[in-house]
Amino acid sequence: MGWKAFSLATLVLCSCSASSSPPHSQRMEVGYRDNRGVDHTKVFTVEVDAPVRVSPAPWTETLAETGCQGQEGRTLVLTNAEHRSAQVGDGCAWFDKLGPTSPDGQYLVAWAPTDGAASEIHLVALTASPADVVTVPHSNSVDYVATWTKDGRVWFTSDESPPSSTNRLFSYGPVSHRQDSMPVDNAILIRSARTL
């Protein structure tokens, strides 16, 4: 009798704890300007999927100016621990600022100029043979804002959507292709975003 009661109690306890677990979340600090020209910083909590395994990037990135004199772009060169170098994309094809690396060390955010001051986000796969693998949909922007959440999604600003896009952060998952957005109330310009 005692064994059956223990088994039943264990079964009930296990089923309750599995169904009551809260979704994953992460805090994100966003810097923005309101319509009065006042800058603000606010912390948001965003829902995320299961975290990816954190791992350091196998490559170190450098933006080289060699051969790009008089041009807007830079050449993206990656170097690994064995001192092997790899150029990603065409020479002088990248904006002179790189974004963050994904928490699993698999992707690097790089901006490729489009027109005027705008650029779009490209994800560079940091594999044995590094390559520009995807242009993030709807990522054309002049703000150069990008951060990663622990589930491996990149969050960014966009100038491509209707005017309401200036007060939203957008996300893209390179593996799942999941796309979401989050409002930043009262913002007319999002200046920065970083995960905490």
Secondary structure, DSSP 8 states (H G I E B T S, - for coil): -HHHHHHHHHHHHHHHHHHT---EEEEEEEEEE-TTS-EEEEEEEEEE-S-------SEEEEEE-TT-TTSS-BEEEEEETT--EEEESSTT-B-S-EEEE-TTS-EEEEEEE-STT-EEEEEEE-SSS-EEEEE-TT--BSS--EEE-TTS-EEE--SSS-GGGGGEEEEE-TTT--EEEEE-TT-SEEEEEEE-
